[in-house]
C-alpha cells in the first residue's frame, strides 16, 4: 500500500517535470533526508543519512518511477514529511 502511494507521488512529479519547482521534493527517511527530482529520463535521488555518531553519508541513485518507489520505501520514506 505504501509503495503505491509513493509511486502515485512519483508519477505526479513525472507529469510535471517540465514545470519549475513542481517536479521535486524533499522528505525524511530513516536516519536522514532525501531529495527527489523527476527528470526526462527518470528520477535522480540524493540520500543523506547519519549514523549514531553523527557522521554523514551521501548517496546518489537514478532509475525509473517503479524502481524509485521501491528504493524510497526500502529506505523508510516518511510520506507525511514530503515538502514540494
Secondary structure, 3 states (H helix, E strand, C coil): CHHHHHHHHHHHHHHCCCCCCCCEEEEEECCEEEEEEEECCEEEEEEEEECCCCCEEEEEEEECHHHHHHHHHHCCCCHHHCEC
